[in-house]
Amino acid sequence: MALVIADENQVLNHEYAVDKPSKIEDLKSPSSRTTIFPVILYDSNVFLDTKGTLSNISGSKKIGSFVYELNAGNLKKQIEQNESASRKVSVADTGYRLVQIPGMGFLISDGSFIVKFKSPVDKDQVNAEYSLSPRYEMPDATSYVSKDFSGLEGLMKRIEADPRVLSVELDLIDPYIQLQ
């Protein structure tokens, strides 16, 4: 029997002896894997509600420590009209949007994205060329902050097309993870 180990760049074959017969149901090549594309719901309104003061507003739904509405409605109006509620919600917290992951539910975006580079030396050049503001760095990637959601998808597509870049993806927030 031959064991086939596949990765993105090559296929390696390794033969070994097997005492029992085995059956491999389905071996997919890397290119045949299903790619899931997250969808930013631009009309959604999402607010961090750590004190639980916004979850009773009609039309709003709770997801972890966040309260949201799919389209601007009562939640946004109540926050804009109610001085006491707006003081409890930081202005910076209103920049969130829901992101739908097909078949999986919702995550949250603050407009930041992650870029993986082919070489670490390319990072500074790409930062300067696209006027990027680093948010935090990881060993093989950097998270960036976007100014807003209006040009986010276009910017991500331009950066992903850059030959110095391996990949670009949204830096998503799992609303169910609680800070300790």
PAMARRO-49467 format. One record per residue (C-alpha): x, y, z. Coordinates in pm, whole numbers. Each point is the difference from the previous one (the first is absolute). Last residue first. Layout:
residues N
SITE / c1 / c2 / c3
SITE / X / Y / Z
...
This chain:
residues 180
SITE / c1 / c2 / c3
SITE / -1030 / 3707 / 3158
SITE / -128 / 130 / -333
SITE / -292 / -206 / -127
SITE / 1 / -191 / -327
SITE / -356 / -32 / -126
SITE / 22 / 297 / -235
SITE / 273 / -162 / -211
SITE / 168 / 303 / -154
SITE / 123 / -20 / -359
SITE / 325 / 124 / -150
SITE / -118 / -12 / -361
SITE / 229 / -184 / -238
SITE / 297 / 72 / -228
SITE / 240 / -257 / -141
SITE / 351 / -66 / -130
SITE / 100 / 359 / -75
SITE / 311 / 121 / -186
SITE / -166 / -55 / -340
SITE / -273 / 255 / 85
SITE / -340 / -139 / -102
SITE / -91 / -51 / 368
SITE / 75 / 367 / 68
SITE / -233 / 116 / -278
SITE / -275 / -240 / 114
SITE / 30 / 113 / 364
SITE / -20 / 366 / -104
SITE / -310 / -66 / -209
SITE / -168 / -188 / 287
SITE / 78 / 275 / 250
SITE / -103 / 303 / -202
SITE / -313 / 105 / 190
SITE / 70 / -204 / 316
SITE / 195 / 267 / 186
SITE / 353 / 130 / 52
SITE / 144 / -351 / -15
SITE / 209 / -144 / 281
SITE / 269 / -253 / -84
SITE / 93 / -342 / 141
SITE / 345 / -129 / -88
SITE / 114 / -347 / -98
SITE / 265 / -270 / 49
SITE / 109 / 48 / 363
SITE / -300 / 216 / 92
SITE / -14 / 379 / -1
SITE / -262 / 236 / 134
SITE / -210 / 290 / -130
SITE / 222 / 105 / -289
SITE / -117 / 313 / -184
SITE / 21 / -45 / -378
SITE / 79 / 278 / -245
SITE / -22 / -244 / -297
SITE / 356 / 56 / -128
SITE / 147 / 69 / 343
SITE / -137 / -312 / 169
SITE / 82 / -210 / -310
SITE / 363 / 114 / 8
SITE / 28 / -60 / 375
SITE / -146 / -352 / -29
SITE / 210 / -119 / -294
SITE / 305 / -74 / 218
SITE / -202 / -264 / 187
SITE / -28 / -208 / -320
SITE / -305 / -153 / -165
SITE / -222 / 217 / 218
SITE / -314 / -90 / 193
SITE / -248 / 286 / 38
SITE / -272 / 13 / 265
SITE / -299 / 233 / -7
SITE / -166 / 261 / 221
SITE / -343 / 143 / -73
SITE / -141 / -48 / 350
SITE / -142 / -335 / -103
SITE / -240 / -230 / 181
SITE / -82 / -367 / -43
SITE / -334 / -142 / -108
SITE / -133 / -344 / -88
SITE / 170 / -315 / -132
SITE / -157 / -109 / -329
SITE / 123 / 307 / -184
SITE / 213 / 215 / 233
SITE / -194 / 321 / 44
SITE / 198 / 301 / 115
SITE / -179 / 246 / 225
SITE / 140 / 351 / 8
SITE / 182 / 195 / 271
SITE / 78 / 372 / -11
SITE / -242 / 89 / 282
SITE / 243 / -104 / 275
SITE / 228 / 301 / -60
SITE / -285 / 230 / 105
SITE / 5 / -172 / 339
SITE / -329 / -140 / 121
SITE / -99 / 86 / 356
SITE / -22 / 370 / -82
SITE / -232 / -82 / -290
SITE / -240 / -179 / 235
SITE / -32 / 303 / 229
SITE / -42 / 242 / -289
SITE / -281 / -201 / -159
SITE / -73 / 127 / -348
SITE / 302 / -134 / -193
SITE / 4 / -327 / 194
SITE / -375 / -44 / -40
SITE / 17 / 74 / -373
SITE / 284 / -249 / -56
SITE / -184 / -276 / 182
SITE / -340 / 84 / -147
SITE / 103 / -29 / -364
SITE / 307 / -15 / -220
SITE / 2 / -342 / -164
SITE / 126 / -336 / 128
SITE / -28 / 106 / 363
SITE / 266 / -71 / 258
SITE / 86 / -35 / 368
SITE / 346 / -120 / 97
SITE / 136 / -176 / 309
SITE / -81 / -344 / -149
SITE / -255 / 47 / -277
SITE / -310 / 190 / 107
SITE / -280 / 104 / -233
SITE / -163 / 338 / -49
SITE / -346 / 56 / -144
SITE / -141 / 137 / 324
SITE / 261 / 142 / 239
SITE / 42 / -236 / 296
SITE / 361 / -96 / -86
SITE / 135 / 353 / 33
SITE / 81 / 28 / 373
SITE / 190 / -329 / 32
SITE / 304 / 162 / 164
SITE / 249 / -141 / -252
SITE / -208 / 115 / -295
SITE / 237 / 34 / -296
SITE / -211 / 137 / -281
SITE / -71 / -139 / -347
SITE / -200 / 168 / -275
SITE / -55 / -192 / -323
SITE / -33 / 176 / -337
SITE / 347 / -109 / -115
SITE / -59 / -371 / 60
SITE / 353 / -118 / -77
SITE / -15 / -340 / -172
SITE / 258 / -266 / 87
SITE / 119 / -214 / -292
SITE / 20 / -372 / 65
SITE / 234 / -189 / -228
SITE / -90 / -361 / -65
SITE / 306 / -214 / -60
SITE / 55 / -107 / -362
SITE / 329 / 189 / -40
SITE / 158 / -182 / 294
SITE / -69 / -338 / -166
SITE / -272 / -202 / 158
SITE / 46 / -357 / 118
SITE / -333 / -169 / 62
SITE / -90 / -336 / 148
SITE / 342 / -138 / 81
SITE / -35 / -369 / 78
SITE / 227 / -214 / 210
SITE / 111 / -361 / -15
SITE / 178 / -114 / 314
SITE / 373 / -75 / 29
SITE / 109 / 310 / -190
SITE / 350 / 38 / -141
SITE / 120 / 348 / -95
SITE / 30 / 216 / -308
SITE / 39 / 376 / 17
SITE / -108 / 226 / -281
SITE / 41 / 379 / 25
SITE / -227 / 243 / -180
SITE / 121 / 358 / -35
SITE / -62 / 364 / 70
SITE / -328 / 24 / 194
SITE / 52 / -324 / 190
SITE / -71 / -362 / -74
SITE / 100 / -317 / 178
SITE / -85 / -318 / -188
SITE / 40 / -325 / 185
SITE / 66 / -289 / -232
SITE / -118 / -355 / 62
